[in-house]
Amino acid sequence: MAIIVNLDVEMAKNKISLKDLAARIGISVTNLSLLKTGKVKGVRFETLEALCRELHCKPGDILDYTPGE
């Protein structure tokens, strides 16, 4: 996939667990885990905004683009 999810990197920088982050932004641990591993087809701007707020980052810190093959 050409979209790379760097959520785990931002979580490590902020020393926050998947469970704690999910509780803070109001989504299930399962959905956050799927997002973290890049196994989702989309993400709501509301969710992205909440992630950026809690992780003190910008959307580009979480999502990256690499041209596909």
N, C-alpha and C positions, 0 to 999 in steps of 0.2 A: 504494500500500500504506500502511496506517495505522501500521506499525512502521517507524521510521527507525533506521538503523544509523549510528552516529557513530564507528565504529572508526577511520576515517582521521584524525579530529580527535584522538583519544587517542594514536594512533601519532605524529602530528606533535608533540604536546606532549612525548612521551617520546623524540623523535628516533630512532625505530626503523623499520627497513625491513620490508617485508612478508616478505622472505626470512628476516631475523633473527628476527622474531617467530614465524614458522611453526616455525623450528628450536627455539626456546625452549619452545614449548608442545606440540611434537610432532605437528603436523598438516602436511599438504602445503600448498605455496604456492598451489596451485590451489583447495583447499578454503577457505583463509583469504581468498583473493581473492574467491571467491563470497560468503562471509560479509560481507566488507567492502562489496561492492556491493549487498547485500540480495537476492541471487538464490538464497537458501536458504529452505526451508520450515520449518526448525527449527534449534536449536542445543542441543547437550548441555550440561547444567549443568557437567559436568567441563571442557568447553572454555571455557565462560563464566568459570568459576573460574580457570582457567589464564590467560586473557586479563586478568582483573582483577588477578591476582597480578603479572604481568609489566608491566602498564601502570599499576600503583598507582592503581586507580580502583575504582568500584562499578559493578554491572551497569547502573544507571540512567544512568551516564556514556556507556555504549556503546549502549544501546538506549533509544529514546524512542517515545512513542505520540502520534500526531496523528489525531484523528477523521477518518474517511474521508468521502467526498462522499455 
